[in-house]
Amino acid sequence: MDTPGNGDYDHEVAGIGQASDDSEHFDAQGTGIVRINTPSSIGTSEFLIWGHDNGLLNSFGVTDFPSSQGVQSRIERVWRPAETGEVGTVTISFDLTAVPGSKTASDLRLLIDTDNNGIFSDELASGVISGAVNTSGDIFEWTGIDIDDELRFTIGSINATQTPLPIVDRAIITVGASPALIASRVAL
């Protein structure tokens, strides 16, 4: 998982699991925006660990999304898990507070690279999961999700107007704006 060939998904790594001594940790977020908990069938020496590729939390310039499934945008950042054993289904929450703009649960989709080819635009319905619930503030969760070993995942939107994830706010980038202002808007 943590090699240049696999995409270096070594940012804000967290994990759940049960050790051979039966010590357990079934709810983890670490310092990132993804929280995974409530594994349905985790057993001894089974683990799910994830990290991201350090992509930006915006959709500016991202064209790799499954438009055939109604998805109109996705954030650039991608997460990749490593699973030892079978932890079953889990609840995945995203704290989108750091993602500027409006967010509507009914627009959000959990995108899973089910064929593990690193491309989201070819995903069929099984890799585009609706059902996000806004639990509080900008925290959205999906329950009953089975993410297998190494299958990348990210967040998309079926309504780029209402839930853009965000596209750069072009109204703020004006003629004569300082490069620092422009960079701060692009690197959201």
N, C-alpha and C positions, 0 to 999 in steps of 0.2 A: 504494500500500500504506500509506503513512504520511499518511493524512488522516483527519479525524474521520468522514467518510462511509464510509471503509473500515475503521474501527475502531482506528486508531492502534496498529499492531503494531510499535512502535518501541522496545521494551524488550529489552535483552540480545541485540542483533542480531549475527549471525555469518553466515559464508558460505563456500562453496567455489567454485572456478572456475579457469579457464585464460585468461590474458590473451592479447592478440594477439601479444605477444613470446614466447609459449609458456611464460612463468613460470606456475606452478601451485600451487594450495593445495587439496588433496583431502580434508582432514580438519579440521573446525572445531567448536568448542564455544563459544568465547568465555567469558563469565562466567555463562551460563545453564545449565540442566539438560539441554538438548537438544544432542546431538552428532550430526552427519551426516558420513558419510565413504563411501569406496569407490564413487564414481560409476561406473556401468558403461560409459557412452559419452559422456563429456564431451569437447568439442572446443574449438578456439580460439574465444575470445570467448563462452564459455558459462559461466553462473553460476547458483548457487542460493543465495539469501540469505533468512534467516528472522529473525523477531522475534516477541515475544508481546505480548498486550494488557494485561499486568500484573494479570491475574486472580489470585485466591488459589490456593494449592496445596492446596485441600481441596474437598470435595463438598457442604459445608453449603448447603442451599437450592438446589442445582443440579437442575433438573428436565428440562433439555434433553439427553436421551440416548436412544439407540435401544432402548427396552425391547422392541420387537418382535423384536430380534435377540439378546435375552437379557441386554443390558447393564442393570445395576442402579444404577450410579453413574458419575460422571466428575468429574475435577477441573475447577474453574472456569476455569483458565488455558487460553487457546487461542493457538496459533502460526499464523502465516500466512507462506508463502514467496512470494518473487518469483523466477521462473525466466526466464533469458534463454537462448534456444536450448533444447536438450534434453540434460540431463545423464544421462538414463537412470535406472536404478534405483539406489537408495542403501541404506545401512545407517543406521537411525535408532536412537540410544540415548538413554534417559532416565535420568538419575541421580536417583533418587527418595529420596535420603538425607534431603532437607528435607521430605519428605512423611511425617508421623508415621503410625505404625501398621504392621501387618503387610502384606506384599505377596507374592503368589504369582504366578509367571510365567504359570501356566496360566489364571489369572483375568483377567489384563490384556488389554486390547484397544486397538489403535491405532485411533482414530476419525478418519476423513477425511470432510470435508464435500464429497462427490463432486459434488453439484449446485451447490455454491458459493452457497448461499442464506443462509449464516450460521446454519443450524439443523442440529443433529445428530440430533434425534429422528426425522427422516424418512429416515435412512440405511438402505439395504438392505445385504445381506451384503457387497457390494463395498467398502463404507465402514467395515466393522467387521472389523479384521484381527487374527487370533489369531497364535500362533507366537512370542510373546515368549520370549526366552532370558535367564536370569539369568546375566550374565557374571561378576559378582563383587559382593559386598555388596548394595547396593540399585540396581545398574545393570542395566537391562533393555534388550534390543535386538531390533529387527526387521530382517531382511535382505530384499533384493529388493523394496524399496518404491519405487513410482513416484508421487511427489507432484507434480502439475502446478502451474503458475503460479497463485497466489492461493488454492489449495484449503486451507482451514483444517484444522488437526489438533489433537488432544488425546489424553488417555489416559482409558480407561474400565475398569470392572471388571464381570465377570459374576457376582461373588459379593460383595455388599456386606457380608456378615458376615465373611468370611475376608480380603478385600482391599477395605476400605471407601474408601480414598483420601482422607483419612479423613473420616468424619463427625465433628463436634465430639464430644469425649469428655464426654458429659453427666454422667458420674459425678464429674467434677472440678468442674463448675459447681454449687456448693451454695448453699443459702440463706445469705445473708450474705457471699458471696464478694465480694471487691473488684472494682470495675469493671475495673481493670487486669488482674486474673487472667482475668476473663471475656473481655475483648478479646483477650488473648494466646491464648486457646483458640480463639476464633472466627476470628482472622486468621492461622491456621497457614499 
